[in-house]
């Protein structure tokens, strides 16, 4: 099972590197969307916690 996980990790890393090399603009867009989603989720949690304290 450990071998399968290691192979899957190599495949994923290879795909990410291939995507970045062949289309850096698209890869940057995907990273930006991901960070915007994380920031939005964190803001929502912060607002929720603020409302709980009030």
C-alpha positions as CSV (number, residue, x, y, z in Angstrom):
1,X,0.0,0.0,0.0
2,X,2.9,2.4,0.7
3,X,4.2,1.9,-2.8
4,X,0.8,2.9,-4.3
5,X,0.8,6.1,-2.2
6,X,4.3,6.9,-3.3
7,X,3.5,6.3,-7.0
8,X,0.4,8.4,-6.7
9,X,2.3,11.2,-5.1
10,X,4.9,11.2,-7.9
11,X,2.2,11.2,-10.5
12,X,0.5,14.2,-8.9
13,X,3.7,16.1,-8.5
14,X,4.6,15.3,-12.1
15,X,1.2,16.6,-13.3
16,X,1.5,19.8,-11.3
17,X,5.0,20.5,-12.7
18,X,3.8,19.7,-16.2
19,X,0.9,22.1,-15.8
20,X,3.1,24.9,-14.5
21,X,5.7,24.4,-17.2
22,X,3.3,24.2,-20.1
23,X,0.8,26.8,-19.0
24,X,2.1,29.1,-16.2
25,X,-0.7,31.7,-16.7
26,X,-3.4,29.1,-16.2
27,X,-1.6,27.6,-13.2
28,X,-1.3,31.0,-11.6
29,X,-5.1,31.5,-12.2
30,X,-5.8,28.2,-10.5
31,X,-3.6,29.1,-7.5
32,X,-5.2,32.5,-7.2
33,X,-8.7,31.0,-7.2
34,X,-7.6,28.5,-4.5
35,X,-6.2,31.2,-2.3
36,X,-9.3,33.4,-2.8
37,X,-11.5,30.4,-1.7
38,X,-9.3,29.8,1.4
39,X,-9.4,33.5,2.3
40,X,-13.2,33.7,1.9
41,X,-13.7,30.6,4.1
42,X,-11.4,32.1,6.8
43,X,-13.3,35.4,6.7
44,X,-16.6,33.5,7.1
45,X,-15.3,31.6,10.1
46,X,-14.0,34.9,11.6
47,X,-17.4,36.5,11.1
48,X,-19.1,33.5,12.6
49,X,-16.9,33.6,15.7
50,X,-17.4,37.3,16.1
51,X,-21.1,36.8,16.1
52,X,-20.9,34.1,18.7
53,X,-19.0,36.4,21.0
54,X,-21.6,39.2,20.7
